[in-house]
Amino acid sequence: MTQLARTGRKPFPAGTRVRDQHTVAVKLPDAEWEKLQAISQILGIREGRFASNHVIDLIQAINLDQLRAEHNQETLPIAQAS
């Protein structure tokens, strides 16, 4: 059943659906995959090996040292309060 066929739901506006943006998931290059694994360890999330070019650009733009510092600053007050 498509989005338009479901009763009670309005269709998404043009340009807001993933298929309208022509994104294609590709296997991450090894360098970005290793960086994503490091990011996921810092943030405690699960990672996936496939992503679009937008996500690959985002991964490349992230500074791991800054992310570690910001994440540690946020968790320290919580740990001290308990």
Long-range contacts (C-beta under 8 A, 24 or more apart in sequence): 23-52, 23-53, 23-54, 24-52, 24-53, 25-50, 25-51, 25-52, 26-50, 26-51, 26-52, 26-53, 26-56, 28-56, 28-59, 29-56, 32-56, 32-59, 32-60, 35-59, 35-60, 35-62, 35-64, 38-64, 39-64, 39-67, 42-67, 42-68, 42-71, 43-67, 43-71
